[in-house]
Amino acid sequence: MRIAILTSGGDAPGMNAAIRAVVRAGSQRNWDVVGVLEGFRGLMAGDFQPLDSRAVGGIMQLGGTMLRSARAPEFSGAVGQEAALQQLAQRNIDGLVVVGGNGSQRGSLALSRLGFPVVGLASTIDNDLWGVDVSLGVDTALNVVLESLDRIRSTASSHGRIFLVEVMGRDCGYLALNAGIAGGAEIIAIPETDSDELDLMVELRDAFDRKGYAVGVVAEGWRGGAAGLARAFAEAQLDDNAPRVRLTILGHVQRGGTPTYADRMLGTRLGAAAV
């Protein structure tokens, strides 16, 4: 047997653990394992490299992906998919493991429908893949957001401010909801619920009046995001003693860094299961 593995789409903590597990589980069966560099773009271009146990040593604790990732919109068409199949056939690849999120698994499905054996490994901090309880990278991202909320709360309480923190998730509010609950946020705005802007502002002001500060968590997919809510709140303050609003967009800091125990183990289990 000869199998290949690629990582595609947004990077997620734990991807390297999954790569390591696929290589080592394959080696135990005396299978050849090759890595595809830069996702589906590398698959179409034939950018492959052999992987053995030594090649994946010491990568489990690293964030990101040693195979790198790239967007490849051309893979969505028949020409790109045919090019990928030709590359796999030329190298006598018997099966492919795809580590990635929504777009990546649409690519997996396309190859599978063309008759090529593919196993998709769910990896996205957004946790928005259908049929998956928790995808690879979510636990690390949640802990990053939680630490950030704890730090921001210290500043908010010290200076008497209202902070609005925007977290990633595309159109899914999983990160915002869970981090907001665990982080003790005064309000949480997510795309799945049509939270009224005025109600959120009233909640924030009430919390500020009670405690002297407030912290709100807003998912990036909610209406205008945290920036829109911050503008609306600032425009609604009519008195001179109105609290100041500060905006923090965590951005890609949520995707990087050392994976947690949970993501290292999830990546290991999923990688072994894929093989």
C-alpha positions as CSV (number, residue, x, y, z in Angstrom):
1,M,0.0,0.0,0.0
2,R,1.0,3.6,-0.7
3,I,-1.0,6.4,0.8
4,A,-0.7,10.2,0.7
5,I,-1.7,12.9,3.2
6,L,-2.3,16.6,2.7
7,T,-3.5,19.5,4.9
8,S,-5.7,22.1,3.4
9,G,-7.5,25.3,4.2
10,G,-7.0,27.1,7.4
11,D,-4.3,25.7,9.7
12,A,-5.4,24.3,13.0
13,P,-3.5,23.2,16.1
14,G,-3.1,19.4,16.1
15,M,-2.6,19.0,12.3
16,N,1.0,18.0,12.9
17,A,-0.2,15.3,15.4
18,A,-2.5,13.9,12.8
19,I,0.3,13.9,10.2
20,R,2.6,12.1,12.6
21,A,-0.1,9.5,13.5
22,V,-0.8,8.7,9.8
23,V,2.9,8.3,9.0
24,R,3.6,6.1,12.1
25,A,0.4,4.0,11.7
26,G,1.2,3.5,8.0
27,S,4.8,2.5,8.8
28,Q,3.6,-0.1,11.3
29,R,1.8,-1.8,8.4
30,N,4.9,-1.4,6.1
31,W,3.0,1.1,3.9
32,D,4.7,3.9,2.1
33,V,3.4,7.3,3.2
34,V,4.0,10.5,1.2
35,G,3.1,14.0,2.1
36,V,1.6,16.5,-0.3
37,L,2.9,20.0,0.1
38,E,0.5,23.0,0.1
39,G,-2.8,21.1,0.0
40,F,-4.8,20.6,-3.2
41,R,-2.5,23.0,-5.0
42,G,0.4,20.8,-4.4
43,L,-1.7,17.7,-5.3
44,M,-2.5,19.2,-8.7
45,A,1.2,20.2,-9.2
46,G,2.6,16.9,-8.0
47,D,4.5,18.4,-5.1
48,F,5.0,15.3,-3.0
49,Q,7.7,14.2,-0.5
50,P,8.3,10.8,1.2
51,L,7.5,10.7,4.9
52,D,8.9,8.3,7.5
53,S,9.0,8.2,11.3
54,R,12.1,10.3,11.4
55,A,10.5,13.0,9.2
56,V,7.7,13.5,11.6
57,G,9.7,13.3,14.8
58,G,9.3,16.3,17.2
59,I,6.4,17.9,15.4
60,M,3.5,17.0,17.7
61,Q,4.0,20.0,19.9
62,L,4.2,22.5,16.9
63,G,1.2,24.6,15.7
64,G,0.3,24.9,12.1
65,T,1.2,22.2,9.6
66,M,4.6,20.9,8.5
67,L,3.1,20.2,5.0
68,R,1.9,23.8,4.7
69,S,-1.4,24.8,3.4
70,A,-2.8,26.9,0.5
71,R,-6.1,27.9,-1.1
72,A,-6.7,26.2,-4.5
73,P,-10.0,27.4,-6.0
74,E,-9.1,25.8,-9.3
75,F,-9.4,22.4,-7.7
76,S,-13.2,22.9,-7.6
77,G,-13.4,22.4,-11.4
78,A,-13.1,19.2,-13.4
79,V,-9.7,20.1,-14.9
80,G,-8.1,20.5,-11.4
81,Q,-9.6,17.3,-10.1
82,E,-8.4,15.4,-13.2
83,A,-4.9,16.8,-12.8
84,A,-4.9,15.6,-9.1
85,L,-6.0,12.1,-10.1
86,Q,-3.3,11.9,-12.7
87,Q,-0.6,12.9,-10.2
88,L,-1.9,10.2,-7.8
89,A,-1.9,7.6,-10.5
90,Q,1.6,8.4,-11.6
91,R,2.9,7.8,-8.1
92,N,0.9,4.7,-7.5
93,I,-1.0,6.2,-4.6
94,D,-3.7,3.8,-3.3
95,G,-5.5,6.2,-0.9
96,L,-5.5,9.8,0.3
97,V,-6.0,11.4,3.8
98,V,-7.3,15.0,3.7
99,V,-6.9,17.0,6.9
100,G,-9.1,20.2,6.7
101,G,-12.4,21.9,7.1
102,N,-15.5,22.5,4.9
103,G,-13.7,23.4,1.7
104,S,-11.1,20.7,2.1
105,Q,-13.8,18.0,2.7
106,R,-15.7,19.2,-0.4
107,G,-12.5,18.4,-2.2
108,S,-12.4,15.0,-0.5
109,L,-16.0,14.3,-1.6
110,A,-15.2,15.3,-5.2
111,L,-12.3,12.8,-5.5
112,S,-14.3,10.1,-3.8
113,R,-17.1,10.6,-6.3
114,L,-14.6,10.1,-9.0
115,G,-13.7,6.7,-7.5
116,F,-10.6,7.5,-5.6
117,P,-10.3,6.2,-1.9
118,V,-10.3,9.2,0.4
119,V,-10.6,9.6,4.2
120,G,-11.5,13.1,5.4
121,L,-10.1,14.2,8.8
122,A,-12.1,17.1,10.3
123,S,-9.8,20.0,11.2
124,T,-11.1,23.5,11.7
125,I,-11.2,25.8,14.8
126,D,-14.7,26.9,13.6
127,N,-16.2,23.5,14.5
128,D,-18.7,23.9,11.7
129,L,-18.4,20.6,9.9
130,W,-21.6,18.7,9.7
131,G,-21.7,15.4,11.6
132,V,-18.6,16.2,13.8
133,D,-18.9,16.8,17.5
134,V,-15.6,18.5,17.9
135,S,-13.1,19.1,15.1
136,L,-9.3,19.3,15.4
137,G,-8.0,22.6,16.7
138,V,-11.1,23.7,18.5
139,D,-9.9,23.0,22.1
140,T,-6.7,25.0,21.5
141,A,-8.5,27.9,20.0
142,L,-11.0,28.0,22.9
143,N,-8.2,28.1,25.4
144,V,-6.5,30.9,23.5
145,V,-9.8,32.9,23.6
146,L,-10.3,32.2,27.2
147,E,-6.9,33.4,28.2
148,S,-7.4,36.5,26.1
149,L,-10.8,37.2,27.9
150,D,-9.2,36.8,31.3
151,R,-6.5,39.3,30.4
152,I,-8.9,41.8,28.9
153,R,-11.2,41.5,32.0
154,S,-8.2,42.6,34.1
155,T,-7.8,45.8,32.0
156,A,-11.6,46.4,31.8
157,S,-12.0,46.3,35.5
158,S,-8.9,48.4,36.2
159,H,-9.9,51.2,33.9
160,G,-13.7,51.0,34.1
161,R,-14.3,50.2,30.4
162,I,-16.6,48.1,28.3
163,F,-14.7,45.7,26.0
164,L,-16.1,43.9,23.0
165,V,-14.1,40.9,21.9
166,E,-14.6,39.4,18.4
167,V,-13.7,35.8,17.9
168,M,-13.4,33.7,14.7
169,G,-15.8,31.1,13.5
170,R,-17.1,32.3,10.1
171,D,-20.9,31.7,10.2
172,C,-20.7,29.5,13.3
173,G,-20.9,30.8,16.8
174,Y,-19.4,27.8,18.6
175,L,-16.2,29.5,19.7
176,A,-17.9,32.7,20.8
177,L,-20.7,30.8,22.7
178,N,-18.4,28.4,24.6
179,A,-15.6,30.9,25.3
180,G,-18.2,33.5,26.4
181,I,-19.9,31.2,28.8
182,A,-16.6,29.9,30.3
183,G,-15.1,33.4,30.3
184,G,-18.0,35.0,32.2
185,A,-18.9,37.4,29.4
186,E,-21.8,39.8,30.1
187,I,-23.2,39.3,26.5
188,I,-22.6,36.8,23.7
189,A,-23.7,37.5,20.1
190,I,-23.7,34.6,17.7
191,P,-25.0,34.2,14.1
192,E,-27.4,31.4,15.1
193,T,-29.5,33.8,17.2
194,D,-30.8,37.1,15.9
195,S,-29.8,39.1,19.0
196,D,-31.2,42.6,19.0
197,E,-28.6,45.3,19.0
198,L,-30.4,47.5,21.4
199,D,-30.9,44.6,23.9
200,L,-27.2,43.9,23.8
201,M,-26.3,47.5,24.5
202,V,-28.8,47.6,27.4
203,E,-27.3,44.5,28.9
204,L,-23.8,45.9,28.6
205,R,-24.8,49.2,30.2
206,D,-26.6,47.5,33.0
207,A,-23.6,45.3,33.7
208,F,-21.3,48.3,33.7
209,D,-23.6,50.2,36.1
210,R,-23.5,47.2,38.5
211,K,-19.8,46.4,38.3
212,G,-18.0,49.3,36.8
213,Y,-16.9,47.4,33.7
214,A,-18.3,44.8,31.2
215,V,-16.9,42.3,28.6
216,G,-18.9,41.1,25.6
217,V,-18.0,38.4,23.1
218,V,-19.1,38.7,19.5
219,A,-18.7,36.1,16.8
220,E,-17.3,37.4,13.5
221,G,-20.3,36.1,11.7
222,W,-22.8,38.1,13.7
223,R,-24.3,41.0,11.7
224,G,-21.7,43.7,11.6
225,G,-19.4,41.9,14.0
226,A,-17.9,43.5,17.1
227,A,-17.0,46.6,15.3
228,G,-20.6,47.3,14.3
229,L,-21.8,46.8,17.8
230,A,-19.0,49.0,19.2
231,R,-20.0,51.9,16.8
232,A,-23.7,51.5,17.7
233,F,-22.9,51.6,21.4
234,A,-20.7,54.7,21.1
235,E,-23.3,56.5,19.1
236,A,-26.0,55.7,21.6
237,Q,-24.1,57.3,24.6
238,L,-25.6,60.7,25.2
239,D,-24.2,61.6,28.6
240,D,-20.7,62.7,29.4
241,N,-20.3,60.0,32.0
242,A,-21.0,57.2,29.5
243,P,-18.6,54.3,29.6
244,R,-15.9,54.1,26.9
245,V,-16.1,51.1,24.6
246,R,-12.9,49.3,23.5
247,L,-12.8,46.8,20.6
248,T,-10.4,43.8,20.5
249,I,-10.4,41.5,17.4
250,L,-8.4,38.4,18.3
251,G,-8.1,37.3,14.6
252,H,-5.6,34.7,13.6
253,V,-3.9,34.5,17.0
254,Q,-6.6,31.9,17.7
255,R,-5.3,29.5,15.1
256,G,-1.7,29.4,16.0
257,G,0.5,28.2,18.8
258,T,1.1,25.0,20.8
259,P,-1.8,22.6,20.6
260,T,-3.4,21.5,23.9
261,Y,-3.3,17.9,25.2
262,A,-6.9,17.4,23.8
263,D,-5.9,18.4,20.3
264,R,-2.7,16.4,20.3
265,M,-4.6,13.3,21.3
266,L,-7.5,14.0,18.9
267,G,-5.1,14.4,16.0
268,T,-3.3,11.2,17.0
269,R,-6.5,9.2,17.3
270,L,-8.0,10.5,14.1
271,G,-4.8,10.0,12.1
272,A,-4.5,6.4,13.3
273,A,-8.2,5.8,12.5
274,A,-7.8,7.3,9.0
275,V,-5.1,4.7,8.2
